[in-house]
Each structure stands twice: as C-alpha cells, then as structure tokens.
Amino acid sequence: HVALANAIIRLHENPELRKVLGAAARKTVEDTFDVKMMVRNNENLYQRQMPMLQVAAWYEVHMRIGIEAFRIFRKNKHGMDIVALETIKRLQYVDQDNTYFLFCFSDQEGYQLQETENLRIIKIPRIPSPLAEQFIIPLLALKYNLDILHSTGNTSPLFLHCKRLITLHDIIYLEKKDQLKGG
C-alpha cells in the first residue's frame, strides 16, 4: 500500500509525468477501442440474451423494448452516439422477434433509421433532455407497455415501471476540469 501511495503522491506532484502517462493511456485507448469493436461488444451483449429471448419467442412472448435515443440523431455525433446508432441498426435486423420503440426528439435531422415491422420511431417534442428522460420516458414506457428500457447515454429515469439497461460509456464527466488539464 505504501508503494501505491508514493506513486500517487509522485503523480500529484509531477504535472509532466501526468501528461506523459495521460498521453500513453490515450494512445492505448485509441489503439485498442474503436466504434466497430464497441458495436460488436454491444451486439454480443444482446446476443448473449438471445437464448432467453428465443425461449420467450417459443412461448410466443414477445418483448417490448424501449430505447432512449435523444443523442443519436444530432448533427455532430460523438463516439457514444455512433455506437448507440450502429447497435440499433444491427438489432433491427438481428432480432425479428421483439418490438423496439426508439424515443427521439421530433426536431432532429439526419434520421439514419427507417421504421420496420419490429422498430417504431417515436418522436417527442423538444424539451431539455433531463426533463424528457425523467418525466416523458417513464410515461412512454407505460404507454407502450415496455418490458425493458435501454438508456444509451449514461443516465436513466429514476422511476420506471419496467426493467432497465444503461449503457455507461465512460465516467470522464465526473472529473474536475482542472484535473483533466493536469493542474
């Protein structure tokens, strides 16, 4: 424990070492993780659940799955938006047994998905995302009688009548700005 404490103190006292280690960590992440790999990982997560979904289909129980997609149609997409969009595109064709309800804002452009028999796009009026997430999504979950809600952007409604799946892309937003700059 002493060695770890000393290493942390050394990092705290040495901004240049933090920059070097930070750059090396960033390079490792960029070399190791890419959008295609992350989409495959998300798809694998759903695939691992397919036996359960197939048993439900055998009993003619079809799940109703909601997906919060407030960010995926914005013009300037971030990595997590692209991963969520590509995952949804794959699900649309991989899983024909369940019904998906994609919740997004009506004023967004660049819709890259088309409704199909198993995917409905539900457009809601633009309000601040936190309000939509906490108040509108739970109401939509009730209206569409969802079995599960997949929140794609790190957060989820506090109160929900159905099960939930949250994609937590990272926690960098928890860092203080001065820590990120090496200060």
Salt bridges, closest charged atoms under 4 A:
GLU30 OE2 - ARG26 NE 3.11
ASP31 OD2 - LYS27 NZ 2.67
GLU43 OE2 - ARG90 NH2 2.83
GLU68 OE2 - ARG71 NH1 2.87
ASP81 OD2 - ARG74 NE 2.85
GLU86 OE2 - LYS89 NZ 3.30
ASP107 OD2 - ARG126 NE 3.20
